[in-house]
Each structure stands twice: as structure tokens, then as C-alpha cells.
Amino acid sequence: MDSTYFKRYRMDVDLSVPRHAAALPPGYRFVPWNEAVLDVHARTKFRSFRDEIDAIVFPCLGSHEGCRRLMREIRNKPGFLPNATWLIAHGAAPESLQWCGTIQGISERDGGGMIQNIGVVPGHRGLGLGSCLIERSLAGFRMHGLRRVTLEVTAENARAVRLYQRLGFRRVRTVYKVVDEATVGA
């Protein structure tokens, strides 16, 4: 069986550098982690990634059930950080409520933090929601005394790479993710 290799960048940011919280656009609000929103994170993650390169690199992101399983796994990690895990909602009334963004964070054994996923649903992109999610999550990592936060991004996702660089993340390593050809063609 043939395989495809996807180049990914491991990027990190120093939390000792002063940061500025980005303001959400009018009508949007942050929703903090609680157990009741696990499935909302999963649905938002699925809607954010299902048509993106990361759903090929990580097939679980291409299905709602895969995103639900992934969210349970993230939640069950020993270093899961509720204060670094957020949703963004738009609208207040139940009939107009839209879940538009998600991010999760964990602390690692080495004393650093790791952002698991940053997803913004199409139709809500280009409004600065990704920056807002990252800054809110980084504040949560700082609350736990962490000084460095890492994330990984598929190199082909140039828009995300530029966002992370603009927010102070620096590339520290290039890694490759192997994906079976059968998965890539599916």
C-alpha cells in the first residue's frame, strides 16, 4: 500500500512576552468549557475541518463520530486544561444560535502547553475569530503557569501558518505525517 507524506510545522510561542487580547466582533461570545458542551465542540470541530486538508491528514476530523471520539480523548488526557478550551457562539436566541469556533488545550509532561485543534466554521472565517480563540486559550495556559505553548499545522494550510506567525508562534521543527493512499483517495 502506498503512502502520502504531509509536511507539518511544529510551532511554539513564548508566553512571557506580553500579549493583547483580541476583541470578538459584535454578536459573538466565548463559551467556557464544561462537560455539557463536549458534543458541541465535536460538531463545531467537524464543521470546521470536514472539507479541509486536515480531514485527509487526520481522517477522524472528516466525520462527526470521529470528532466526538477525538474530543472524548482530549477531555480524558491527564493534562486537559478547561481554561484553555473554548467555543465561540454567535446569536443568543436558541433559534439563531450558531457555534462558530473551537479550541482545546492540554498541559504536557515537559511543563509546556499544547493546542490540540483550532477550528472556525466556514462562513465565520476572516473575522478574527481564530486570533480571539488562540489569545483566550493562551491566557488559560498562562493561568496554569505555563511559559510555552506548542501547536502543529499542516504546511499546506498557508492561511493558518500566517495567522500563527502573526500571533508570535515560531516554527521550531518540521515533521511529517504519513497517511495511507487509501485514506487520501477516499
N, C-alpha and C positions, 0 to 999 in steps of 0.2 A: 504494500500500500504506500502511495506517495504522500509526502507531507509538504505543507507550506509553512514558511517561517515568517513571522510578523515581528518587525523591529519595534521594540518598546523602549521608552526612556524612563528611567527611574530619576525622579526629580525631588529635591528637598528644599525646605525653606527654614531659615533661622528665625525662631520666634522671639529672640532677644531684640531684634530690630523692631522699632515702633511701627505699629500698623494702624490703619484708619478703617473703621467700619464703613462699609458701603451701605447706602440707604436703599431700601426697596422702593420700587415705583409705587405710586398711589394704587390702592386696591389690593396689594399683595401683603401677605403677612407670614411670619415664621410660625411654625408649629413645632414645639419641642417633642422629643422622644417620649413615648410611653408605650406600654405593651399593646394597647388598643390600636395603634397605628402601624403595626408591623406589616399587615397586608396592604395598607395604603402605600407604604414605602415600596413594597414589591410591585404593585400596579404602576406606580409612578416610574420606577426603575424600568419596567418592561416598556412602557410607552416612550420613555426617553431613549432606549437603546435598541429596540427591536429592528429598526431599519438602518442601523449604523454599523460601521466596521467592527466594533467591539462585540456585536452579536455573532460575528463569524469567529473572532479570536476567542471569545468565551461563549460558547453556544447556550449556556444557561440564561444569558441575557436576552435570547431570542424567543423565550416562552414565558408566559405568566407563571406557570408552575416552577420553572427553573429559577425565576426571580424570587418567588416565595421561598423556595428551598435555600437560596443564597442568603436571603435576609435572615432566616432562622439560624443559619450557620454563623453569620456575622454576629447576631444577637447573642449566640451561645459562646462566643470566644471569651476567654478569661479577661482579656483587656478591653472588652466593649465599653465605649465611652458615651453614655447618653448625652452628655453636654456637648459632644462633637457630632451629634446625629440629629439632623433637622429635615423638615419638609417645608416647602413654600406652598401656600394656598392662595387662590385668587377668588374673590367673591365671599360674601358672608352668608347669604341665604342658602339653605340646602339645595334648592333647585338650580342655583347659579354657581355653586362651589366647584372649583377646578383645582386639582392637585397638579402643580406645575414643576416642582423641583425636589430633589432628594440628595442627601449626602450622609455617609456614615463614617465614623472614626473609631479606631481602636488604639490602645497603647501596646507597644511591643516590649518584649523582654529586655531589649537593649536600652530602654528608657526613652525611646522616641515614640512618635505617633505615626499612624498610617491612615491616610484617607482611603477608604475602600472604593467608593463609587461616587461620582458627581454626575447627576443626570438632570437635564432640563428638557421638558417635553416640547416637541416642535410646536410652533405657534406662540410660544412664550420665550423663544430664544432671541438674543440680540437686545435684551432689555437690562442686562447686567445682573440677572438672577444668579448665574454661575459665580460671579465675583462675590455676591452677597452670601451665597451658601458657603463658599470657601472661607470668607472672613469670619462668619459666625462659627463655623466649625473650628477654625484656628483659635478663636477666643476660648472655646471649650477645651481645647488641648492645653492652652496656657493655664486655665483654671486648675488643671491637674498637675501643673508644674513641669510640663514637658517643654523642652527647648528646641526641638527639631521635629519637623513633620515631613513625611515622605509620601509620594504617590507614584503610580506608574501610568503611563499614557502610551497608546499606540502611536508611533511616529507619524503614520499616515494621517492622523487626526490633527492637522496643522492648526486649525482654529483653537483647539484645546491647548496645544503646546504653547501658542502665543498668549493665551489667557494666563496660563500658569507662569510663564516668564514675566508677564506684566505684573503679576502679583508677588514677584520676588522668588519664585521657585527657580532653581538652577539644576541643570542636568548633571547628575553625578555618575551615571552608569547607563550603558546600553545593554539591554537583554533581549533575548529572542524567545518568542512563544511559538511552539510547534503545534500545528493544527493538521489533523488528517485531511487529505484531499476530499474524502467523502463528506466531511463536515463543511468544507469550504464550498463545495458544489451544491450542497443541499438547499 
